[in-house]
Amino acid sequence: MGCMRFALFIALAGLSLSAKRPITHEDVWTLKRVSSPAISPDGKWAVVSVLEPAYDDTKNVSDLWLVDLGTARPVRRLTNTKGTESGAAFSPDSKSLAFSAKREGDDEAQIYVLPLDGGEATRVTNLSTGASSPVWRPDGKALLFQSMIYRGADDDAANKKIIADRKARKYNARVYEAFPFRFWDRWLDDRRPHVFVQTIGEASAKDLLAGTKLAALEGFDGTRSVGDGDLEPVWTPAGDAIVFHATADRDRSAYAPSTTHLYRVSASGGEPVALTKGSDSYSNPKFRPDGKALYATQSRRGDQHLYSLSRLVRIDAAGPKVLSGVWDRSVGSFVLSADSSKVYMLAEQHGHDQLFAIGADGGAVEQISDLKEGVYSGLAAAAGKIVALWGSMVHPEDLALIDARAKSHRLLTDFNKDRIAEIDWQAPKHLWFTAKNGAKVHSLLVLPPSFDASKKYPLLLFPHGGPHNMTKDQFFVRWNYHLLTSPGYVLLMTNYTGSTGFGEEFAEAIHKDILRGPGSEIEQAADDAIARHSFIDGSRQAAAGGSYGGYLMNWFEGNSMRFKCLVNHAGLTDNMSMWGSTDGAYYWEQRNGGPVWDRKGPWVDQSPSTYAANFKTPMLITHGERDYRVPISQAFEIYKLLQRQKVPSKLIVFPDANHWVLKGEDARFHMSEVLAWLKKYL
């Protein structure tokens, strides 16, 4: 009997040791994060940057890792430095790696070249304004790169003088005579992106745009996401010129859509020549391997098209030709096959990012992948090899080798294997229902840890931001979906009208119906999920969202009584005051159907503040003080309205945050407050 009891004890102990646990914020924040890969021209290697995050930013570790695509040798670390490396690019002979890094003695990031057969990285640029995004010339004897240059500075000496003069001036003021004047989380200055060529072995680089009429235009800039402008430059196959994209009319964005076009400039300098024109925008230029054609993406940005698919175009002497025009999906990143016969494209579709292919001269689009879990990103190809990052809600991204013929992939890395094996989580469930307006609407349902279908769980709705975005099966750090379910909630995320990945008409249908229609669909999706699943407790519902999702929270505040509480991060409160304070301008006129002074239609009818008399639901408001997309004044407005109406409310301001809460300790505190608020009312 004693032996049997001992054996039973050992068995139970083994079970307890192997038992899985709910995810924590520490898991979410400190899991390793893998960047988009670079692939060697010979197809033997890929390089990824791997960030090992810490709550203290000074203790973050980020290095380059080399991956053998043939798996003959293991993954190995290439760098081991305090600083980070970005923009890694293989040399044409696959023997060296160029990247941008700020190392000891550098005032700004510079371009370094690292031999892969051993040895230290060598700095090849020395520019006062820094250097980023290196691209090798086809012969391997020069690199192009980008730098943010002060307007009117024709060389580095002039840039140094401007920098010194501004450091020495005794006053502190920003002066503007054109629009825009700030973007995302920074005040704009008079710097603009330029393209440089650095010949290996020479002391200085050549600024190809210095003194050009194009770069002197007030509206000249590169594409901006959340940082400096990016011109996305590439070499021509002969290495005698560079093709890049740029906007020349950014300064009219207060009253009209701006456009992005492709330009060609000689590698020896001179005035750039426009390769595209008109009201459509073109970006992401790429030459196919045989050098016979240039490809890019095109989007319509006219007044009649607030949202546009990104379409694949081929550009030759006759001009642009749309290749994917009849395909109702938006082209994300794309690469050319080694034999120049196909273009491989990533595109959002029904909660995933799938891989597709089209003939290099056009034709029908073929779906290459049929992912049931996860998404692809960071597509790269060379010498017949295709690689990408693959990840899902329950698997942070790793590098994958894709077999296009077999329509499958094989993971080459497993940076978080042991950590994620400990977590009690499962893949999301895909739900569809038909809304009252006839639209077929998709949602993702995420279950809590230790899920038991015989129990009842509160329902938390979490609509995505954007609105032109899509909730998909991917691991997310800022709002981790499983972390939101960890207290024992069911999470429902609806891809309402306006979402991408469901066709152009579906995304564009939100035009001039910015809240009422999507809000109704989200509530209908909740009703449908409650009716289908007996484990959802329909008497306990809450909702949370950020950015456009926060906008919806403010809409629900005055237009729905179903929620026990709401969480609003960086949400818009008043359409008209938002127009006056946000970093954009004309977009909001398009969205609301006319200039702000009309004070009619969606400007008022679909503004959350209009319904302040109905405010009753307790709300947590969080906001970054450096948010210029949805300025903090919007948080002040909703909080004051709630306080005026004596509605339980709490305001948390993050002085160092922009539209996102990006610092580790801030993020941990933020999520603890979100979960505490939900617990209090659910």
C-alpha positions as CSV (number, residue, x, y, z in Angstrom):
1,M,0.0,0.0,0.0
2,G,2.8,2.4,0.9
3,C,4.5,1.8,-2.5
4,M,1.2,2.5,-4.3
5,R,0.8,5.8,-2.4
6,F,4.3,6.8,-3.2
7,A,3.9,6.0,-6.9
8,L,0.6,8.0,-6.9
9,F,2.4,11.0,-5.2
10,I,5.1,10.9,-7.8
11,A,2.6,10.8,-10.6
12,L,0.6,13.7,-9.2
13,A,3.8,15.7,-8.6
14,G,4.8,15.1,-12.3
15,L,1.4,16.4,-13.3
16,S,1.8,19.6,-11.2
17,L,5.2,20.2,-12.6
18,S,4.0,19.9,-16.2
19,A,0.8,21.9,-15.7
20,K,0.4,24.9,-17.8
21,R,-0.3,28.4,-16.5
22,P,-2.0,31.6,-17.6
23,I,0.1,34.1,-19.6
24,T,1.5,37.1,-17.6
25,H,2.6,40.5,-18.7
26,E,6.1,39.4,-18.0
27,D,5.7,36.7,-20.6
28,V,4.2,39.1,-23.1
29,W,6.9,41.7,-22.7
30,T,10.0,39.6,-22.4
31,L,9.4,37.0,-25.1
32,K,12.0,37.4,-27.9
33,R,10.9,39.4,-30.9
34,V,12.2,38.6,-34.3
35,S,12.5,41.1,-37.1
36,S,11.9,40.7,-40.9
37,P,14.6,38.6,-42.5
38,A,17.2,39.5,-45.1
39,I,18.2,36.6,-47.5
40,S,21.5,36.1,-49.1
41,P,21.6,36.2,-53.0
42,D,22.9,32.6,-53.1
43,G,19.9,31.5,-51.1
44,K,22.0,29.8,-48.4
45,W,21.5,32.2,-45.5
46,A,19.0,34.5,-43.8
47,V,19.7,37.1,-41.2
48,V,17.2,38.3,-38.6
49,S,17.5,40.8,-35.7
50,V,16.3,39.3,-32.4
51,L,15.3,41.6,-29.6
52,E,15.5,40.3,-26.0
53,P,13.4,42.9,-24.2
54,A,13.7,44.0,-20.6
55,Y,11.5,46.3,-18.6
56,D,14.5,48.6,-18.3
57,D,15.2,49.8,-21.8
58,T,18.9,50.1,-21.0
59,K,19.0,46.3,-20.5
60,N,17.5,45.4,-23.8
61,V,19.6,43.1,-26.0
62,S,19.3,43.2,-29.8
63,D,21.6,41.3,-32.1
64,L,21.8,39.8,-35.6
65,W,21.4,36.1,-36.0
66,L,22.5,34.0,-39.0
67,V,20.2,31.2,-40.1
68,D,21.3,28.4,-42.5
69,L,18.5,27.8,-44.9
70,G,19.7,24.3,-45.6
71,T,19.8,23.5,-41.8
72,A,23.4,22.1,-42.2
73,R,24.5,24.4,-39.4
74,P,22.6,25.8,-36.5
75,V,21.4,29.3,-35.9
76,R,24.3,31.5,-34.7
77,R,24.6,34.9,-33.2
78,L,26.5,37.3,-35.5
79,T,26.8,40.4,-33.3
80,N,27.0,40.9,-29.5
81,T,27.0,44.6,-28.8
82,K,25.2,47.1,-26.6
83,G,23.5,48.9,-29.5
84,T,21.0,47.6,-32.0
85,E,21.5,46.9,-35.7
86,S,18.9,47.5,-38.4
87,G,18.4,47.3,-42.1
88,A,20.7,44.3,-42.6
89,A,21.6,43.6,-46.3
90,F,23.7,40.9,-47.8
91,S,26.4,41.8,-50.4
92,P,25.9,40.4,-53.9
93,D,28.5,37.7,-53.3
94,S,26.8,36.7,-50.0
95,K,30.0,37.1,-48.1
96,S,29.4,40.3,-46.2
97,L,26.5,42.0,-44.4
98,A,25.8,45.7,-44.3
99,F,23.7,47.3,-41.5
100,S,23.1,50.5,-39.7
101,A,24.2,50.8,-36.1
102,K,25.3,53.4,-33.5
103,R,28.4,52.2,-32.0
104,E,31.0,53.6,-29.6
105,G,32.2,56.9,-30.9
106,D,29.3,57.5,-33.2
107,D,27.1,60.5,-32.6
108,E,24.5,59.1,-35.1
109,A,23.9,55.6,-36.6
110,Q,26.3,54.8,-39.4
111,I,26.6,52.0,-42.0
112,Y,28.9,49.1,-41.0
113,V,30.0,46.1,-43.1
114,L,30.6,42.7,-41.4
115,P,32.5,39.9,-43.1
116,L,30.7,36.6,-42.5
117,D,33.8,34.5,-42.5
118,G,35.0,36.2,-39.3
119,G,36.4,39.6,-38.2
120,E,35.0,42.8,-36.9
121,A,32.4,45.1,-38.5
122,T,34.0,48.1,-40.3
123,R,32.3,51.5,-40.4
124,V,32.0,52.7,-44.0
125,T,30.1,56.0,-43.5
126,N,30.8,59.1,-41.3
127,L,27.9,61.5,-41.8
128,S,26.9,64.0,-39.2
129,T,23.2,63.3,-39.9
130,G,23.6,59.5,-39.7
131,A,23.0,56.8,-42.2
132,S,20.3,54.0,-42.5
133,S,18.8,51.4,-44.9
134,P,21.9,50.2,-46.8
135,V,21.5,48.7,-50.3
136,W,24.4,47.1,-52.2
137,R,25.1,48.1,-55.7
138,P,24.9,45.0,-58.0
139,D,28.7,44.8,-58.4
140,G,29.2,45.0,-54.6
141,K,31.5,48.0,-54.8
142,A,29.2,50.6,-53.4
143,L,26.2,51.1,-51.1
144,L,23.3,53.4,-51.2
145,F,21.7,54.6,-48.0
146,Q,19.4,57.3,-46.6
147,S,19.9,60.3,-44.3
148,M,17.8,63.1,-43.0
149,I,19.3,66.3,-44.4
150,Y,18.6,69.9,-43.5
151,R,17.0,71.9,-46.3
152,G,19.5,74.0,-48.1
153,A,22.5,72.0,-46.9
154,D,24.5,70.9,-50.0
155,D,27.2,68.9,-48.1
156,D,28.0,67.5,-44.7
157,A,29.9,70.6,-43.7
158,A,26.7,72.7,-44.2
159,N,24.7,70.1,-42.1
160,K,27.3,70.3,-39.3
161,K,27.1,74.1,-39.3
162,I,23.3,74.0,-39.0
163,I,23.5,71.5,-36.2
164,A,26.1,73.6,-34.3
165,D,24.1,76.8,-34.8
166,R,20.9,75.3,-33.5
167,K,22.6,73.9,-30.4
168,A,24.1,77.4,-29.7
169,R,21.0,79.5,-30.2
170,K,19.7,81.0,-27.0
171,Y,15.9,80.9,-27.8
172,N,13.7,77.9,-28.1
173,A,10.9,78.2,-30.7
174,R,9.3,76.3,-33.6
175,V,8.3,78.3,-36.6
176,Y,6.0,77.1,-39.4
177,E,4.7,78.5,-42.6
178,A,3.4,75.3,-44.2
179,F,1.5,72.2,-43.3
180,P,1.9,69.6,-41.7
181,F,3.8,70.8,-38.7
182,R,3.8,67.7,-36.5
183,F,3.5,63.9,-37.1
184,W,2.7,61.0,-34.8
185,D,4.8,61.9,-31.7
186,R,7.2,64.5,-33.0
187,W,7.3,68.1,-34.2
188,L,8.5,68.2,-37.8
189,D,11.6,70.2,-38.7
190,D,13.2,71.2,-41.9
191,R,15.0,67.9,-42.5
192,R,14.1,65.8,-45.4
193,P,15.3,62.3,-46.5
194,H,18.1,62.2,-49.1
195,V,19.7,59.3,-51.0
196,F,23.5,58.8,-50.8
197,V,26.0,56.6,-52.5
198,Q,29.0,55.4,-50.6
199,T,31.7,53.8,-52.7
200,I,33.5,51.2,-50.6
201,G,37.0,52.5,-49.6
202,E,36.2,56.1,-50.3
203,A,36.2,58.7,-47.5
204,S,32.9,60.4,-48.2
205,A,29.4,59.7,-49.7
206,K,27.7,61.5,-52.5
207,D,24.3,63.1,-51.8
208,L,22.3,62.4,-55.0
209,L,19.5,64.9,-54.2
210,A,21.6,67.9,-53.0
211,G,20.8,70.9,-55.1
212,T,17.9,69.3,-57.0
213,K,14.6,71.1,-57.7
214,L,12.7,68.1,-56.4
215,A,14.3,68.1,-52.9
216,A,13.9,71.8,-52.7
217,L,10.1,71.6,-52.9
218,E,8.3,72.5,-49.7
219,G,6.2,69.3,-50.2
220,F,9.1,66.9,-50.7
221,D,9.3,64.0,-48.3
222,G,9.4,60.2,-48.1
223,T,6.6,58.0,-46.9
224,R,6.2,58.3,-43.1
225,S,4.8,55.6,-40.8
226,V,5.9,56.5,-37.3
227,G,9.4,57.8,-38.0
228,D,11.5,59.7,-40.5
229,G,10.6,59.7,-44.1
230,D,11.6,56.6,-46.2
231,L,12.3,56.9,-49.9
232,E,12.6,53.1,-50.4
233,P,15.5,53.5,-52.9
234,V,16.7,50.6,-55.1
235,W,19.5,50.3,-57.6
236,T,18.8,49.8,-61.3
237,P,20.0,46.4,-62.6
238,A,23.0,48.1,-64.3
239,G,23.9,50.0,-61.1
240,D,24.0,53.3,-62.9
241,A,20.9,54.9,-61.3
242,I,18.6,54.7,-58.3
243,V,14.8,54.5,-58.3
244,F,12.9,55.8,-55.3
245,H,9.5,57.0,-54.3
246,A,8.7,60.4,-52.8
247,T,5.9,62.8,-52.3
248,A,6.3,66.3,-53.8
249,D,3.0,67.7,-52.5
250,R,2.9,67.0,-48.8
251,D,2.5,70.7,-48.1
252,R,-1.0,70.6,-49.6
253,S,-2.3,67.9,-47.3
254,A,-4.3,70.5,-45.3
255,Y,-6.7,70.8,-48.2
256,A,-6.1,67.9,-50.7
257,P,-4.8,64.3,-50.8
258,S,-1.0,64.1,-51.3
259,T,0.5,61.6,-53.7
260,T,3.6,59.5,-53.9
261,H,5.4,58.9,-57.2
262,L,8.5,57.0,-58.4
263,Y,11.6,58.8,-59.6
264,R,14.9,57.9,-61.2
265,V,18.2,59.7,-60.5
266,S,21.6,59.0,-62.0
267,A,24.1,57.4,-59.6
268,S,26.4,60.4,-60.4
269,G,23.7,62.9,-59.4
270,G,21.4,65.2,-61.4
271,E,17.8,66.1,-61.4
272,P,15.5,63.1,-60.7
273,V,13.0,62.2,-63.5
274,A,9.5,61.2,-62.6
275,L,8.5,57.7,-63.7
276,T,4.8,58.0,-62.6
277,K,2.4,60.8,-62.4
278,G,-1.3,61.6,-61.8
279,S,-3.6,61.3,-58.8
280,D,-2.7,57.7,-58.0
281,S,0.2,56.9,-55.6
282,Y,3.1,54.5,-56.3
283,S,5.6,53.0,-53.8
284,N,7.8,50.1,-53.0
285,P,9.8,49.8,-56.3
286,K,11.5,46.5,-57.1
287,F,13.3,45.3,-60.3
288,R,12.8,41.7,-61.2
289,P,16.0,39.6,-61.3
290,D,16.4,39.6,-65.1
291,G,16.3,43.4,-65.1
292,K,13.5,43.6,-67.7
293,A,10.8,45.3,-65.7
294,L,10.2,47.5,-62.6
295,Y,7.4,46.6,-60.2
296,A,5.6,48.7,-57.5
297,T,2.4,49.1,-55.6
298,Q,-0.3,51.5,-56.6
299,S,-3.1,53.0,-54.6
300,R,-5.9,55.4,-55.5
301,R,-5.9,58.6,-53.4
302,G,-8.5,60.7,-55.0
303,D,-11.4,62.4,-53.2
304,Q,-13.7,59.6,-54.2
305,H,-11.5,56.9,-52.7
306,L,-11.0,57.4,-49.0
307,Y,-9.8,53.7,-48.9
308,S,-8.0,52.0,-51.7
309,L,-6.5,48.6,-52.2
310,S,-2.8,48.5,-52.8
311,R,-2.4,47.0,-56.3
312,L,0.6,45.5,-58.1
313,V,1.8,47.3,-61.2
314,R,4.5,46.7,-63.7
315,I,6.3,49.8,-65.1
316,D,8.1,50.1,-68.4
317,A,8.5,52.6,-71.2
318,A,4.8,52.6,-71.8
319,G,4.0,53.5,-68.2
320,P,2.4,51.6,-65.3
321,K,0.2,48.5,-66.0
322,V,-2.0,47.2,-63.2
323,L,-1.5,43.4,-62.8
324,S,-3.7,42.7,-59.9
325,G,-6.6,45.0,-60.8
326,V,-9.4,42.3,-60.7
327,W,-8.1,40.7,-57.5
328,D,-10.1,42.0,-54.5
329,R,-7.2,42.0,-52.0
330,S,-4.5,44.5,-51.0
331,V,-0.9,43.7,-51.9
332,G,1.3,43.9,-48.9
333,S,5.0,43.1,-49.4
334,F,6.0,41.3,-52.6
335,V,9.0,39.6,-54.1
336,L,10.0,38.4,-57.5
337,S,10.8,34.7,-58.3
338,A,14.4,33.9,-59.2
339,D,13.5,33.1,-62.8
340,S,11.5,36.4,-63.1
341,S,8.3,34.5,-64.0
342,K,6.2,35.2,-60.9
343,V,5.5,37.7,-58.2
344,Y,4.8,36.4,-54.7
345,M,2.6,38.7,-52.6
346,L,1.4,38.7,-49.0
347,A,-2.2,39.9,-48.5
348,E,-4.6,40.0,-45.6
349,Q,-7.5,37.6,-45.8
350,H,-10.1,36.6,-43.2
351,G,-7.9,36.9,-40.1
352,H,-4.7,35.7,-41.7
353,D,-1.9,37.1,-43.9
354,Q,-1.6,34.6,-46.8
355,L,0.9,34.1,-49.6
356,F,-0.3,34.5,-53.2
357,A,1.4,34.5,-56.6
358,I,0.7,36.1,-60.0
359,G,2.5,35.9,-63.3
360,A,5.2,38.6,-63.9
361,D,3.1,39.8,-66.9
362,G,-0.2,39.4,-65.1
363,G,-3.0,36.8,-65.1
364,A,-5.0,35.0,-62.5
365,V,-3.8,35.2,-58.8
366,E,-3.0,31.9,-57.2
367,Q,-3.3,31.3,-53.5
368,I,-0.1,29.6,-52.4
369,S,-0.8,29.2,-48.7
370,D,-3.9,28.2,-46.8
371,L,-3.0,29.1,-43.3
372,K,-5.4,27.9,-40.7
373,E,-3.4,29.4,-37.9
374,G,-1.1,32.5,-37.9
375,V,0.1,35.0,-40.4
376,Y,3.1,35.5,-42.7
377,S,5.1,38.8,-42.7
378,G,8.6,40.1,-43.8
379,L,8.6,38.2,-47.1
380,A,12.1,37.7,-48.8
381,A,13.3,35.6,-51.7
382,A,16.5,34.7,-53.6
383,A,17.9,31.8,-55.6
384,G,14.7,29.9,-55.5
385,K,14.3,30.2,-51.8
386,I,11.4,32.0,-50.1
387,V,11.4,33.0,-46.4
388,A,9.1,34.9,-44.2
389,L,8.2,35.3,-40.5
390,W,5.4,33.1,-39.3
391,G,3.6,33.6,-36.0
392,S,0.2,33.2,-34.4
393,M,-1.6,34.3,-31.3
394,V,0.0,31.4,-29.5
395,H,3.4,31.5,-31.2
396,P,5.5,34.7,-31.4
397,E,7.1,35.1,-34.8
398,D,9.9,32.8,-36.0
399,L,11.6,32.4,-39.4
400,A,10.0,30.0,-41.9
401,L,11.2,28.5,-45.2
402,I,8.2,28.4,-47.6
403,D,7.8,25.7,-50.2
404,A,5.6,27.3,-52.8
405,R,5.0,24.1,-54.7
406,A,4.0,22.1,-51.7
407,K,2.1,25.2,-50.3
408,S,3.6,24.7,-46.9
409,H,6.4,26.0,-44.7
410,R,9.0,24.7,-42.2
411,L,10.1,26.7,-39.2
412,L,13.8,27.3,-39.1
413,T,14.0,29.0,-35.6
414,D,12.3,28.5,-32.3
415,F,13.5,31.4,-30.2
416,N,10.7,31.1,-27.6
417,K,10.0,27.4,-27.7
418,D,10.5,26.6,-24.0
419,R,8.7,29.7,-22.8
420,I,5.5,29.3,-24.8
421,A,5.3,25.6,-23.9
422,E,4.5,26.6,-20.3
423,I,1.5,28.8,-21.2
424,D,-2.2,27.7,-21.1
425,W,-3.6,29.1,-24.3
426,Q,-5.2,27.9,-27.5
427,A,-5.7,29.2,-31.0
428,P,-8.7,31.6,-31.6
429,K,-12.0,30.4,-33.1
430,H,-13.2,32.0,-36.3
431,L,-16.8,33.1,-36.3
432,W,-19.0,34.5,-39.1
433,F,-22.5,35.9,-39.0
434,T,-24.7,38.0,-41.4
435,A,-25.4,41.4,-40.0
436,K,-28.8,43.2,-40.4
437,N,-27.3,45.3,-43.2
438,G,-26.6,42.0,-45.1
439,A,-22.8,42.1,-44.6
440,K,-21.0,38.9,-43.7
441,V,-18.9,39.8,-40.7
442,H,-16.0,37.9,-39.3
443,S,-14.8,37.7,-35.7
444,L,-12.1,35.9,-33.7
445,L,-13.1,34.4,-30.3
446,V,-10.4,33.8,-27.7
447,L,-11.0,31.5,-24.8
448,P,-9.6,31.9,-21.3
449,P,-7.0,29.6,-19.6
450,S,-8.4,26.4,-17.9
451,F,-11.4,26.8,-20.1
452,D,-14.4,24.7,-19.1
453,A,-17.3,24.8,-21.5
454,S,-19.7,23.9,-18.7
455,K,-18.9,27.2,-16.9
456,K,-20.1,30.8,-17.6
457,Y,-17.6,33.5,-18.5
458,P,-17.9,37.3,-18.9
459,L,-17.6,38.6,-22.4
460,L,-15.0,41.3,-23.3
461,L,-15.4,42.9,-26.7
462,F,-12.2,44.3,-28.2
463,P,-12.6,45.9,-31.7
464,H,-9.4,46.8,-33.5
465,G,-8.1,50.3,-34.3
466,G,-7.7,51.8,-37.7
467,P,-10.4,51.5,-38.8
468,H,-8.7,50.2,-42.0
469,N,-7.0,47.3,-40.2
470,M,-7.9,43.7,-39.4
471,T,-7.8,41.6,-36.2
472,K,-5.8,38.6,-37.2
473,D,-4.3,35.5,-35.6
474,Q,-1.1,37.0,-34.5
475,F,0.9,37.5,-31.3
476,F,0.4,41.1,-30.1
477,V,2.4,42.8,-27.4
478,R,0.6,46.1,-26.7
479,W,-2.8,44.5,-26.3
480,N,-2.1,40.8,-25.9
481,Y,-5.3,39.0,-26.5
482,H,-4.6,36.0,-24.2
483,L,-3.5,38.4,-21.4
484,L,-6.9,40.1,-21.7
485,T,-8.6,36.7,-21.2
486,S,-6.3,35.6,-18.3
487,P,-8.7,36.6,-15.4
488,G,-11.3,34.3,-17.0
489,Y,-13.0,36.3,-19.8
490,V,-14.0,35.3,-23.3
491,L,-12.6,37.8,-25.8
492,L,-14.5,38.7,-29.0
493,M,-12.8,40.7,-31.7
494,T,-15.0,41.7,-34.6
495,N,-13.8,42.7,-38.1
496,Y,-16.5,45.3,-38.6
497,T,-17.3,47.1,-41.9
498,G,-14.2,49.2,-42.7
499,S,-11.8,46.3,-41.9
500,T,-9.2,45.2,-44.4
501,G,-8.8,41.7,-45.8
502,F,-12.4,41.3,-46.9
503,G,-12.4,43.3,-50.1
504,E,-12.2,46.9,-51.2
505,E,-16.0,47.5,-51.0
506,F,-16.2,46.2,-47.5
507,A,-13.4,48.4,-46.3
508,E,-14.6,51.5,-48.1
509,A,-18.2,51.1,-46.9
510,I,-17.4,52.8,-43.6
511,H,-17.0,56.1,-45.5
512,K,-19.4,58.7,-43.8
513,D,-20.7,56.0,-41.4
514,I,-17.8,56.0,-39.1
515,L,-19.3,54.8,-35.9
516,R,-23.0,53.9,-36.0
517,G,-22.8,51.1,-38.5
518,P,-19.6,49.4,-37.2
519,G,-20.8,49.8,-33.6
520,S,-24.1,48.1,-34.5
521,E,-22.2,45.2,-36.1
522,I,-20.0,44.7,-33.1
523,E,-23.0,44.5,-30.8
524,Q,-24.7,42.1,-33.2
525,A,-21.6,40.0,-33.3
526,A,-21.8,39.8,-29.5
527,D,-25.4,38.8,-29.6
528,D,-24.6,36.1,-32.1
529,A,-21.7,34.7,-30.0
530,I,-23.8,34.7,-26.9
531,A,-26.6,32.8,-28.7
532,R,-24.2,30.2,-30.1
533,H,-22.1,29.6,-27.0
534,S,-23.7,28.7,-23.7
535,F,-20.4,29.4,-21.8
536,I,-20.7,33.1,-22.5
537,D,-22.5,35.1,-19.7
538,G,-24.5,37.7,-21.6
539,S,-25.3,39.5,-18.4
540,R,-21.6,40.4,-17.8
541,Q,-20.2,42.3,-20.8
542,A,-17.5,44.9,-21.1
543,A,-15.6,46.5,-24.0
544,A,-12.1,47.9,-24.5
545,G,-10.3,49.5,-27.4
546,G,-7.5,51.7,-28.5
547,S,-7.3,54.4,-31.2
548,Y,-10.3,53.8,-33.5
549,G,-11.3,51.1,-31.0
550,G,-11.2,53.8,-28.3
551,Y,-13.3,56.0,-30.6
552,L,-15.9,53.2,-30.6
553,M,-15.7,53.0,-26.8
554,N,-16.7,56.7,-26.6
555,W,-19.5,56.0,-29.1
556,F,-20.7,53.1,-26.9
557,E,-20.6,55.4,-23.9
558,G,-23.5,57.4,-25.3
559,N,-25.2,54.9,-27.5
560,S,-25.3,51.5,-25.7
561,M,-26.4,50.4,-22.3
562,R,-25.1,46.8,-22.5
563,F,-21.7,47.2,-20.9
564,K,-20.8,47.0,-17.2
565,C,-17.7,49.1,-18.0
566,L,-15.6,50.5,-20.8
567,V,-11.8,50.9,-21.4
568,N,-10.8,53.7,-23.8
569,H,-7.2,54.2,-24.8
570,A,-6.4,57.1,-27.2
571,G,-9.9,57.4,-28.3
572,L,-11.5,60.3,-30.2
573,T,-14.2,62.2,-28.3
574,D,-15.3,65.2,-30.5
575,N,-15.0,65.2,-34.3
576,M,-14.5,68.9,-34.7
577,S,-12.0,69.5,-31.9
578,M,-10.1,66.4,-33.1
579,W,-9.8,68.0,-36.6
580,G,-8.2,71.1,-35.0
581,S,-5.7,69.2,-32.9
582,T,-4.7,66.1,-34.8
583,D,-1.6,65.8,-37.1
584,G,-3.7,65.2,-40.1
585,A,-6.3,67.5,-41.8
586,Y,-8.0,66.8,-45.2
587,Y,-8.5,63.1,-44.4
588,W,-11.0,64.1,-41.8
589,E,-13.0,66.2,-44.3
590,Q,-13.1,63.2,-46.5
591,R,-14.2,61.0,-43.6
592,N,-16.9,63.3,-42.5
593,G,-18.2,64.4,-45.9
594,G,-17.3,68.1,-46.0
595,P,-15.2,70.9,-44.3
596,V,-15.4,71.2,-40.6
597,W,-17.2,74.5,-40.7
598,D,-20.3,72.8,-42.2
599,R,-21.0,71.5,-38.7
600,K,-23.4,68.9,-40.0
601,G,-23.7,65.2,-41.0
602,P,-21.1,62.9,-39.4
603,W,-19.2,65.9,-37.9
604,V,-22.0,66.1,-35.3
605,D,-24.3,63.1,-35.8
606,Q,-21.4,60.6,-35.4
607,S,-19.4,62.5,-32.8
608,P,-19.3,60.8,-29.3
609,S,-19.5,64.1,-27.5
610,T,-22.9,64.7,-29.1
611,Y,-24.4,62.0,-26.9
612,A,-22.9,63.1,-23.5
613,A,-26.3,63.5,-22.0
614,N,-26.6,59.6,-22.2
615,F,-23.2,58.9,-20.5
616,K,-23.7,56.3,-17.7
617,T,-21.2,53.5,-18.1
618,P,-18.0,53.5,-15.9
619,M,-15.0,54.2,-18.1
620,L,-11.2,53.9,-17.7
621,I,-9.4,56.4,-20.0
622,T,-5.7,56.0,-20.8
623,H,-3.7,58.3,-23.1
624,G,-0.1,59.1,-24.1
625,E,0.9,62.8,-23.6
626,R,3.0,62.7,-26.8
627,D,0.2,61.4,-28.9
628,Y,-0.3,63.8,-31.9
629,R,-2.5,61.4,-33.9
630,V,-5.3,61.5,-31.3
631,P,-4.1,64.4,-29.1
632,I,-4.5,64.1,-25.3
633,S,-7.1,66.9,-25.4
634,Q,-9.5,64.1,-26.6
635,A,-8.9,62.2,-23.3
636,F,-9.4,65.4,-21.3
637,E,-12.8,66.0,-23.1
638,I,-14.2,62.6,-22.5
639,Y,-13.0,62.6,-18.9
640,K,-14.5,66.0,-18.2
641,L,-17.8,65.0,-19.7
642,L,-17.9,61.8,-17.6
643,Q,-17.1,63.8,-14.4
644,R,-19.7,66.4,-15.3
645,Q,-22.3,63.6,-15.6
646,K,-21.0,62.0,-12.3
647,V,-20.1,58.8,-14.1
648,P,-17.4,56.7,-12.4
649,S,-14.3,57.3,-14.4
650,K,-10.5,57.2,-14.2
651,L,-7.9,59.0,-16.2
652,I,-4.4,57.8,-16.6
653,V,-1.9,59.9,-18.5
654,F,1.5,58.5,-19.7
655,P,3.9,61.5,-20.1
656,D,6.4,59.5,-22.2
657,A,3.9,57.6,-24.4
658,N,2.8,58.5,-27.9
659,H,-0.2,56.8,-29.5
660,W,1.1,53.6,-28.0
661,V,2.4,52.7,-24.6
662,L,5.9,51.5,-25.5
663,K,8.0,51.6,-22.3
664,G,8.0,48.3,-20.4
665,E,7.1,49.5,-16.9
666,D,4.5,51.8,-18.3
667,A,3.0,49.0,-20.3
668,R,2.9,46.7,-17.3
669,F,1.2,49.3,-15.2
670,H,-1.2,50.1,-18.0
671,M,-2.3,46.5,-18.4
672,S,-2.6,46.0,-14.6
673,E,-5.0,49.0,-14.5
674,V,-7.0,47.7,-17.4
675,L,-7.4,44.3,-15.8
676,A,-8.2,45.9,-12.4
677,W,-10.9,48.0,-14.0
678,L,-12.5,45.0,-15.7
679,K,-12.4,43.0,-12.5
680,K,-14.0,45.7,-10.5
681,Y,-17.1,45.7,-12.8
682,L,-17.2,42.2,-14.2
